[in-house]
Amino acid sequence: MDISGVQTAAIASNVGQNDAAGIAVLKKAMDVQKESALQLIESIPAPSGNTGHNINVKV
């Protein structure tokens, strides 16, 4: 009885599941980073007065 085909299929299936789990974890990590970046950007206060309107250049 030859079981090499079954063993190969089982290994391929396991690798596919590990890849899928790794991709899911990566996507979740990227979502968390995106949310953190958005919170940081939103926490920047808006400029007041003339801040950022003029550039002083001396040569």
DALIN-V111853 format. One record per backbone hydrogen bond with DSSP energy under -0.5 kcal/mol. CO is the residue of the C=O (numbers start at 1). NH is the residue of the N-H. E is the energy in kcal/mol with one decimal. If there is no record, write none. Layout:
co->(CO CO)
nh->(NH NH)
e->(E E)
This chain:
co->(1 3 4 5 6 7 8 9 10 11 12 13 14 15 16 17 18 19 20 21 22 23 24 25 26 27 28 29 30 31 32 33 34 35 36 37 38 39 41 48 50 50 54 55)
nh->(3 7 8 9 10 11 12 13 14 15 16 17 18 19 20 21 22 23 24 25 26 27 28 29 30 31 32 33 34 35 36 37 38 39 40 41 42 43 44 51 53 54 56 57)
e->(-0.6 -2.4 -2.3 -2.0 -2.4 -2.3 -2.5 -2.3 -2.2 -2.5 -2.1 -1.9 -2.3 -2.6 -2.1 -2.4 -2.4 -2.5 -2.2 -2.2 -2.3 -2.6 -2.1 -2.4 -2.3 -2.2 -2.2 -2.2 -2.3 -2.3 -2.2 -2.5 -2.3 -2.1 -2.1 -2.5 -2.5 -1.3 -1.1 -1.4 -2.0 -0.7 -0.5 -0.6)
